[in-house]
Amino acid sequence: MTEVRARANVLLEEAARPSLEEIAATLRQLGMGGYAAAAFCALVRMTQATAGDLVVKTGIPDSKIYYALDELAEKGLI
């Protein structure tokens, strides 16, 4: 029974955390660009990535990825 309770607690904790999509939406509401928000969320998942990795993971166009990364750097997020 304690295993069930422990698993239930883990599930409740996970459910209480906002999803990365919700975090991205909040970042956009706070004025962050959509590409920057998407790049930030991808970096949270990946912890380390090249610009090319982010392009593949997020679908951000090659021509926009460095603008997104510059925005994150200006805000001190990377």
C-alpha positions in Angstrom: 0.0 0.0 0.0 2.9 2.4 0.7 4.1 1.8 -2.9 0.7 2.9 -4.2 0.7 6.0 -2.0 4.3 6.9 -3.0 3.4 6.6 -6.7 0.3 8.6 -6.2 2.3 11.4 -4.5 4.8 11.4 -7.5 1.9 11.7 -9.9 0.3 14.5 -8.0 3.6 16.4 -7.8 4.1 16.0 -11.6 0.5 17.2 -12.3 1.1 20.3 -10.2 4.0 21.4 -12.3 3.3 23.6 -15.3 4.0 22.0 -18.7 6.7 23.5 -20.9 3.9 24.6 -23.3 2.3 26.6 -20.4 5.7 28.1 -19.6 6.2 29.1 -23.2 2.7 30.7 -23.2 3.5 32.6 -20.1 6.9 33.8 -21.5 5.1 35.1 -24.6 2.6 36.9 -22.4 5.5 38.5 -20.6 6.8 39.9 -23.9 9.2 37.2 -25.0 9.1 36.3 -28.7 7.6 33.0 -29.7 10.9 31.6 -31.1 12.8 32.6 -28.0 10.2 31.0 -25.8 10.3 27.8 -27.9 14.1 27.8 -27.8 14.1 28.3 -24.0 11.7 25.4 -23.5 13.8 23.1 -25.7 16.9 24.0 -23.8 15.2 23.2 -20.5 14.5 19.7 -21.9 17.9 19.3 -23.6 20.1 21.2 -21.1 22.8 21.6 -23.8 22.4 22.0 -27.5 23.9 23.6 -30.6 21.9 26.1 -32.7 21.4 23.3 -35.2 20.0 21.0 -32.5 17.5 23.6 -31.6 16.4 24.1 -35.2 15.8 20.4 -35.5 14.0 20.1 -32.1 11.8 23.2 -32.4 11.3 23.8 -36.1 12.6 27.4 -35.7 13.9 28.5 -39.1 17.7 28.6 -39.5 17.4 32.3 -40.2 15.7 33.0 -36.9 17.5 30.8 -34.4 20.3 33.2 -33.6 17.8 36.0 -33.0 16.0 33.8 -30.5 19.2 32.9 -28.8 20.3 36.6 -28.7 17.0 37.4 -27.0 17.5 34.7 -24.4 21.1 35.9 -23.8 19.9 39.6 -23.5 17.5 38.4 -20.8 20.2 36.5 -19.0 18.5 33.1 -19.5 21.5 31.5 -21.3 
